[in-house]
Amino acid sequence: MKVLLDSSGWIEFFTDGPLANRYAAYLTPKYQFITPTIVLYEVYKKIKRERDEETGLLFAGRLSATEVVPLTESIAF
């Protein structure tokens, strides 16, 4: 099953926020993730701002392991 996790979900998971465990439940081999390029950018930008560039790049690299796709109208809808 393909799943699209939005920026806030990835940020919550990567920063071990209060809802991280809820998002972690989806991070199993059962699901195949697609990541729109805008999500990749938003996660990088927020983590870089709140932590540092190296950490932002590290997390963006982890998202690159998913199926990164351009954000098209059909995906947006």
N, C-alpha and C positions, 0 to 999 in steps of 0.2 A: 504494500500500500504506500502510495506517495503522499508525503506530508510536507506542508509549507509552514515552517515556524517563523513567526514574525520577529522583528528586531528586539522587541521588549522581552520575548521569551528567551532568545539566545543570551541577551545581556543578563537576565535574571539567572540563567544557568551558569554562565561563565563567572559571574561575580558572587555566586553562592548566596543569592538573595533569598528572602523569606519563602518564595514559591519555587525555588530551584528544584526541589524534589518532585514537584508536580511535572515540571518540564523534563526532568531526567527520566521519568517513567516512559516517555516516548522515544528516548534515545537508545533504542534496542535494534538489533538486526531485523526485527519484524517490520520496521518502517524504513522507507527510502526517502531521504530528504532532498527537496529542491530548494534552492536559495536564490531568490531574485537578486540581481546585482545591487539594487537599492538597499537590501537588507545587509549585504556584505559591507557596503559603504557606511550605513548607519551604525552598525556594531563597531566597526573600526573607529569611526569618528568619536563616538561616545566613550569608548574605552580609552582611547588616546587622550581625550580631554580629562577624564577622571583619574587615570593612572599615568600612563606614559606611552610613547610611540611604540616601544618594543613590545609591550603587552598588547597594544592594539593590533600590531602586525601578527603576533602569535595567535590571537583569537581569530583574526581574519583568515589566517592560514588554516586553522581548524575548519572554518566554514568552507574553505576551498576544497575540502575532502568530500563535500556534498555535491550534488549536481547543480552547479551555478548556471543560471539562465538569465538572459536579458528580461527585464520587466516589460512585458508586452500587454496590450489591452486585454487579450484573452486570459492571461495569467492574473491580471489585476481583478478581473470580474470573476 
